[in-house]
Amino acid sequence: MTRVIASEPDDWLPRLRGAPELREAALDQLREFLVRGLSRALPHRYDGCVGVEDITQIALLKILNSLESFRGQSRFTTWALAIAIRVAMSEMRRKYYRDVPLETVTSAGTFRLELADPTAEEPEAIESRATLAALLGRLIAETLSEKQQIAIRGSLDELPVEVIAERLQSNRNAVYKLLHDARMKLREGLEAHGVTVDDVMTAV
Amino acid sequence: MPLSPAQLRELLQGVATSSPDSLDCDGCCDLFAEFAEAELQGQALTGAYAAVRNHLRQCTCCAYEYETLLEALRATEDPDNA
């Protein structure tokens, strides 16, 4: 649905960088705005495992330390809310997955991505999928690095990239690139064997 | 532990739908605010915005964050949520 985004005064930066009274008033206004948005969007995600007020406080510090990166391409409050969401989601993922055993991600050195026996699938499993799975298994073993296999396994176990990165002592960008490069490599490998995207989509 | 049939399907879908991605997660998140406003206002999502959309299709982590931002943004504009 198309919406009209209400405009807002563009004096946030001078107020947040201004005299203490001005700054405090701006911070109170921004805090109230963030709490309003986060209170609706966070409680039903990751079991609402963080407190909105606490996260807002952490986000405000991050926002104040990032003022120089605000380019004015959106409303200031939208930009600030995006930062707050990122802070919140990062903290929520860390807490939510803290006690989840991640054998696949912690067994580096012995891990191999293993495909299920395609013949054991549901009765309607088609032969093309079995053939495809066998080829995919070979490509995984022969063309993907161990870290790529770990990243793929983790993502298929529904672990967020950020959590996989933490366990691999890496970062989110690097793990996303591992995953993306792995998928592209598998796709190229399939295509080199005459298997097209259409073939894959038909099989799944 | 072997992949389940559902995981195999998910893997194949991921492979089939992967495409060159000019953004990483940080680059995508940096554009969230303007992308969200453009989307909510029904603007054409071309250029850099097309790159954001492409990344969101391939990164579940960023996609979930973006969905959360949209929900929060709508809440701030909801008069019943004042």
Chai-1 contact restraints between the chains, C-beta under 6 A:
chainA,res_idxA,chainB,res_idxB,connection_type,confidence,min_distance_angstrom,max_distance_angstrom,comment,restraint_id
A,T2,B,G42,contact,1.0,0.0,6.0,A-B,restraint_1
A,R3,B,L40,contact,1.0,0.0,6.0,A-B,restraint_2
A,I5,B,E37,contact,1.0,0.0,6.0,A-B,restraint_3
A,I5,B,Q41,contact,1.0,0.0,6.0,A-B,restraint_4
A,R36,B,T76,contact,1.0,0.0,6.0,A-B,restraint_5
A,R36,B,N81,contact,1.0,0.0,6.0,A-B,restraint_6
A,G37,B,A72,contact,1.0,0.0,6.0,A-B,restraint_7
A,G37,B,A75,contact,1.0,0.0,6.0,A-B,restraint_8
A,G37,B,T76,contact,1.0,0.0,6.0,A-B,restraint_9
A,R40,B,A75,contact,1.0,0.0,6.0,A-B,restraint_10
A,A41,B,T68,contact,1.0,0.0,6.0,A-B,restraint_11
A,A41,B,E71,contact,1.0,0.0,6.0,A-B,restraint_12
A,A41,B,A72,contact,1.0,0.0,6.0,A-B,restraint_13
A,Q73,B,E34,contact,1.0,0.0,6.0,A-B,restraint_14
A,S74,B,A33,contact,1.0,0.0,6.0,A-B,restraint_15
A,S74,B,E34,contact,1.0,0.0,6.0,A-B,restraint_16
A,S74,B,E37,contact,1.0,0.0,6.0,A-B,restraint_17
A,T78,B,A33,contact,1.0,0.0,6.0,A-B,restraint_18
A,T78,B,E37,contact,1.0,0.0,6.0,A-B,restraint_19
A,W79,B,A33,contact,1.0,0.0,6.0,A-B,restraint_20
A,L81,B,A72,contact,1.0,0.0,6.0,A-B,restraint_21
A,A82,B,F32,contact,1.0,0.0,6.0,A-B,restraint_22
A,A82,B,A33,contact,1.0,0.0,6.0,A-B,restraint_23
A,A82,B,L69,contact,1.0,0.0,6.0,A-B,restraint_24
A,I85,B,E65,contact,1.0,0.0,6.0,A-B,restraint_25
A,I85,B,T68,contact,1.0,0.0,6.0,A-B,restraint_26
A,I85,B,L69,contact,1.0,0.0,6.0,A-B,restraint_27
A,R86,B,C29,contact,1.0,0.0,6.0,A-B,restraint_28
A,M89,B,E65,contact,1.0,0.0,6.0,A-B,restraint_29
A,E114,B,P2,contact,1.0,0.0,6.0,A-B,restraint_30
A,L115,B,L3,contact,1.0,0.0,6.0,A-B,restraint_31
A,A116,B,P2,contact,1.0,0.0,6.0,A-B,restraint_32
A,A116,B,L3,contact,1.0,0.0,6.0,A-B,restraint_33
A,E121,B,P5,contact,1.0,0.0,6.0,A-B,restraint_34
A,A133,B,L8,contact,1.0,0.0,6.0,A-B,restraint_35
A,L156,B,Q7,contact,1.0,0.0,6.0,A-B,restraint_36
A,L156,B,E10,contact,1.0,0.0,6.0,A-B,restraint_37
A,P160,B,C61,contact,1.0,0.0,6.0,A-B,restraint_38
A,V161,B,C61,contact,1.0,0.0,6.0,A-B,restraint_39
A,E162,B,C61,contact,1.0,0.0,6.0,A-B,restraint_40
A,R172,B,C25,contact,1.0,0.0,6.0,A-B,restraint_41
A,N173,B,D24,contact,1.0,0.0,6.0,A-B,restraint_42
A,N173,B,C25,contact,1.0,0.0,6.0,A-B,restraint_43
A,N173,B,D26,contact,1.0,0.0,6.0,A-B,restraint_44
A,Y176,B,C25,contact,1.0,0.0,6.0,A-B,restraint_45
A,Y176,B,C59,contact,1.0,0.0,6.0,A-B,restraint_46
A,H180,B,D21,contact,1.0,0.0,6.0,A-B,restraint_47
A,R183,B,G14,contact,1.0,0.0,6.0,A-B,restraint_48
A,R183,B,V15,contact,1.0,0.0,6.0,A-B,restraint_49
A,R183,B,S18,contact,1.0,0.0,6.0,A-B,restraint_50
A,M184,B,S18,contact,1.0,0.0,6.0,A-B,restraint_51
A,L186,B,V15,contact,1.0,0.0,6.0,A-B,restraint_52
A,R187,B,V15,contact,1.0,0.0,6.0,A-B,restraint_53
A,R187,B,S18,contact,1.0,0.0,6.0,A-B,restraint_54
A,V197,B,A16,contact,1.0,0.0,6.0,A-B,restraint_55
A,V200,B,L12,contact,1.0,0.0,6.0,A-B,restraint_56
A,V200,B,A16,contact,1.0,0.0,6.0,A-B,restraint_57
A,M201,B,A16,contact,1.0,0.0,6.0,A-B,restraint_58
A,V204,B,R9,contact,1.0,0.0,6.0,A-B,restraint_59
A,V204,B,L12,contact,1.0,0.0,6.0,A-B,restraint_60
A,V204,B,Q13,contact,1.0,0.0,6.0,A-B,restraint_61
